[in-house]
Amino acid sequence: MQFQEVNYIPELETGEIPLNQAKKLDLRMHGQWEVYDEVCFIWECKLIAPGSDDKHGHLVYKYIIEGMLRFFHEEWKYANYVDDSGMLGYVLTGEVPTIVDDINQKMLISPRPRQSSKSISQAKQPSLSSYDFSVSDFLKPSSPIGAFPHVYQSCHDRTFCNRPIHLYHLFLIFDFNNQNGS
């Protein structure tokens, strides 16, 4: 497993994009395959809360724009060499079904998320209108995986490589009030 690995794209090799401006993948996991460099699974990690949460409601947009869109937007070209990847959603507050409903509904509208004066790079992010979402892009419930009960799936078209991508969405819930684990 590799953390914060540079997303190597042809523009880096030709020098069109300098290495210090390269996009980074949150997690890249390799299996025990013969062709190590060609088979992997990319995870993008984001904090998430319901859209109605006053303090964290903007995280739904960030999950979509700075998370999901990275896998199928031309500028990012995340995981263009694999057909399956995933999103890890770290749930700060709220119930997962409510959060998933918020994600699905916000994909169908196109206003920009709240801009932060702290992040200059956010202005370079694509907006929701940069991808034509439809109901077919919605997150759909999936079978639990091991100890992870909150699993969803979605499938999206990628025009830059002419292959769809299948995303697994694992929502992880932590008990922040129970610090000693009992």
C-alpha positions as CSV (number, residue, x, y, z in Angstrom):
1,M,0.0,0.0,0.0
2,Q,1.2,3.5,-0.9
3,F,0.0,6.8,0.6
4,Q,-0.1,10.2,-1.1
5,E,1.5,8.8,-4.3
6,V,1.9,11.0,-7.4
7,N,-0.7,10.2,-10.1
8,Y,1.7,9.7,-13.0
9,I,0.2,10.9,-16.2
10,P,1.8,11.4,-19.6
11,E,2.0,15.2,-19.1
12,L,4.4,14.6,-16.2
13,E,6.8,12.6,-18.4
14,T,6.8,15.2,-21.2
15,G,7.4,18.0,-18.7
16,E,4.1,19.8,-19.5
17,I,3.2,19.6,-15.8
18,P,6.0,20.0,-13.2
19,L,6.2,17.3,-10.6
20,N,5.4,19.7,-7.8
21,Q,2.0,20.4,-9.4
22,A,1.1,16.7,-9.9
23,K,-2.1,15.4,-8.4
24,K,-1.7,12.8,-5.6
25,L,-3.7,9.6,-4.9
26,D,-4.7,9.1,-1.3
27,L,-4.2,5.3,-1.2
28,R,-2.9,2.9,-3.8
29,M,-3.1,-0.8,-3.0
30,H,-1.4,-3.6,-4.9
31,G,-2.3,-7.2,-4.8
32,Q,-0.2,-10.3,-5.4
33,W,-0.4,-10.2,-9.2
34,E,2.2,-11.0,-11.7
35,V,2.2,-7.5,-13.3
36,Y,2.6,-5.3,-10.1
37,D,2.5,-1.9,-11.8
38,E,-0.6,-2.6,-13.9
39,V,-3.0,-3.9,-11.2
40,C,-4.0,-1.8,-8.3
41,F,-6.9,-0.3,-6.4
42,I,-7.0,3.5,-5.8
43,W,-8.9,4.9,-2.8
44,E,-9.8,8.6,-2.4
45,C,-10.5,9.6,1.2
46,K,-12.9,12.3,2.3
47,L,-14.6,13.6,5.5
48,I,-18.4,13.5,5.1
49,A,-21.5,14.6,7.0
50,P,-25.1,15.3,6.0
51,G,-25.7,18.3,3.7
52,S,-28.0,19.8,6.3
53,D,-25.3,19.9,9.0
54,D,-24.5,23.6,9.4
55,K,-20.9,23.0,10.4
56,H,-20.0,20.2,7.9
57,G,-22.7,20.4,5.2
58,H,-20.2,21.6,2.6
59,L,-18.4,18.2,2.8
60,V,-21.0,16.6,0.5
61,Y,-19.9,18.8,-2.3
62,K,-16.2,18.2,-1.5
63,Y,-16.9,14.4,-1.5
64,I,-18.3,14.7,-5.1
65,I,-16.0,17.5,-6.5
66,E,-12.7,16.7,-4.8
67,G,-13.3,13.0,-4.5
68,M,-15.5,11.3,-7.1
69,L,-14.9,13.7,-10.0
70,R,-11.1,13.0,-9.7
71,F,-11.8,9.6,-11.1
72,F,-13.6,10.7,-14.3
73,H,-12.7,14.3,-14.9
74,E,-10.3,15.1,-17.7
75,E,-7.9,17.2,-15.6
76,W,-7.3,14.5,-13.0
77,K,-7.2,11.2,-14.9
78,Y,-7.3,9.3,-11.6
79,A,-7.0,5.6,-12.0
80,N,-7.3,5.7,-15.8
81,Y,-5.7,2.3,-16.0
82,V,-8.1,0.4,-13.8
83,D,-11.9,-0.2,-14.0
84,D,-12.6,-0.4,-10.2
85,S,-11.6,2.1,-7.5
86,G,-13.1,3.5,-4.3
87,M,-14.0,6.3,-2.0
88,L,-13.6,6.1,1.8
89,G,-16.0,8.4,3.6
90,Y,-15.1,9.2,7.2
91,V,-18.5,10.1,8.7
92,L,-18.2,13.0,11.2
93,T,-21.9,13.2,12.0
94,G,-25.3,11.8,10.8
95,E,-26.6,8.6,9.4
96,V,-25.1,7.0,6.3
97,P,-28.4,6.6,4.3
98,T,-29.1,10.4,4.8
99,I,-25.6,11.2,3.6
100,V,-25.9,9.0,0.5
101,D,-29.2,10.6,-0.3
102,D,-27.6,14.0,0.0
103,I,-24.7,13.0,-2.3
104,N,-27.2,11.6,-4.9
105,Q,-29.3,14.7,-4.9
106,K,-26.4,17.2,-5.0
107,M,-25.0,15.4,-8.1
108,L,-28.1,16.6,-10.0
109,I,-27.6,20.3,-9.2
110,S,-24.7,22.4,-10.3
111,P,-24.0,25.3,-8.0
112,R,-20.4,25.7,-6.8
113,P,-19.6,24.7,-3.2
114,R,-18.8,27.3,-0.7
115,Q,-15.3,28.7,-1.5
116,S,-12.7,28.8,1.3
117,S,-10.2,31.7,1.5
118,K,-7.7,29.1,2.9
119,S,-7.5,27.1,-0.3
120,I,-6.1,28.6,-3.5
121,S,-6.1,25.2,-5.2
122,Q,-9.9,24.9,-4.7
123,A,-10.4,27.4,-7.5
124,K,-8.8,24.9,-9.9
125,Q,-11.3,22.2,-8.9
126,P,-14.0,21.3,-11.4
127,S,-17.5,22.2,-10.5
128,L,-20.5,19.9,-10.4
129,S,-21.5,21.3,-13.8
130,S,-18.3,20.0,-15.3
131,Y,-19.7,16.5,-15.4
132,D,-23.2,15.7,-16.6
133,F,-24.5,13.6,-13.7
134,S,-27.7,11.6,-14.0
135,V,-29.6,9.1,-11.9
136,S,-27.4,6.3,-13.4
137,D,-24.5,7.9,-11.4
138,F,-26.2,7.5,-8.1
139,L,-24.7,5.6,-5.2
140,K,-26.6,2.3,-4.8
141,P,-26.5,0.0,-1.7
142,S,-24.1,-3.0,-1.9
143,S,-23.4,-6.0,0.2
144,P,-21.4,-5.4,3.4
145,I,-17.7,-6.2,3.1
146,G,-16.3,-7.9,6.2
147,A,-16.8,-5.6,9.2
148,F,-17.9,-2.7,6.9
149,P,-21.7,-2.5,6.8
150,H,-22.0,0.8,4.9
151,V,-21.0,-0.1,1.4
152,Y,-22.4,1.5,-1.8
153,Q,-21.4,1.3,-5.5
154,S,-21.6,3.7,-8.4
155,C,-20.6,3.6,-12.1
156,H,-19.5,6.6,-14.2
157,D,-18.4,7.3,-17.8
158,R,-14.9,8.5,-18.4
159,T,-14.5,10.3,-21.7
160,F,-10.7,10.8,-21.4
161,C,-10.0,7.0,-21.6
162,N,-13.3,5.8,-23.1
163,R,-13.9,3.3,-20.2
164,P,-16.4,3.4,-17.4
165,I,-15.2,3.3,-13.8
166,H,-16.9,1.4,-11.0
167,L,-16.5,3.1,-7.6
168,Y,-17.0,1.4,-4.2
169,H,-18.0,3.8,-1.4
170,L,-17.2,2.6,2.1
171,F,-18.5,4.9,4.8
172,L,-16.6,4.5,8.1
173,I,-18.3,5.6,11.4
174,F,-16.2,6.4,14.4
175,D,-17.4,6.8,18.0
176,F,-15.7,10.1,18.8
177,N,-17.4,10.2,22.2
178,N,-16.0,6.8,23.3
179,Q,-12.3,7.5,23.4
180,N,-11.3,4.4,25.4
181,G,-12.9,1.9,23.0
182,S,-15.3,0.4,25.6
